[in-house]
Amino acid sequence: MTAWSVLIEAAGGRKPAGAAIDLFIDSMLEHAGIVSVPQNRTGYGARLAVESPNPAAATALALDIFRAAVDDAGLPASSIVRVETITEAELDRELARPAFPELVGVGEIAELLGVTRQRASEVQTREGFPAPVARLKSGPVWTRASITTFVESWVRRPGRPKTAVDAPGTLGAASQTQRKGAKRTRSSTSRVRVS
């Protein structure tokens, strides 16, 4: 025999009374049942544990238990809209998985890429970089899975990235202009000290 977890949901009819729900909960307890009742809708549901040789037999047994508990509690008639049958072991695996994907920000991306936070911010503007799932006041966030996929396909080139200043034919002019500005600043400072 295998231990099964069966989820059953019913919808429609009128909103169940509190006393009927209490009776329904009591009858589900012997089957390790968990009862759900939506606040603003009609309907009710339960997840219960049964032992059976196969999923079809587990589903049939759980439906019989559910219908008997509904009748005993005097719940309003509703249509069954969902039935899900899985092994208890699979349910445990599902419950162990995070309900929300792991998120990363620029700091975590920098660690994954082995670069500075500044460089990670620059990399996120590259074509092919995944779009963030949200933008918070602290900055954009991505799913770790999307960043991992990007990292695996990212072709890294050695050295610093080229900029317009580094382009051939422009290096000298830009560097000379920067140096002249720096010399003027130094000489101005020197003159102030001398006078």
Secondary structure, 3 states (H helix, E strand, C coil): CEEEEEEEEEECCCCCCHHHHHHHHHHHHCCCCEEECCCCCCCEEEEEEEEECCHHHHHHHHHHHHHHHHHHHCCCCCEEEEEEEEEHHHHHHHHHCCCCCCEECHHHHHHHHCCCHHHHHHHCCCCCCCCCCEEECCEEEEEHHHHHHHHHHCCCCCCCCCCHHHCCCCHHHHHHHHHHHHHHHHHHHHHHHHC
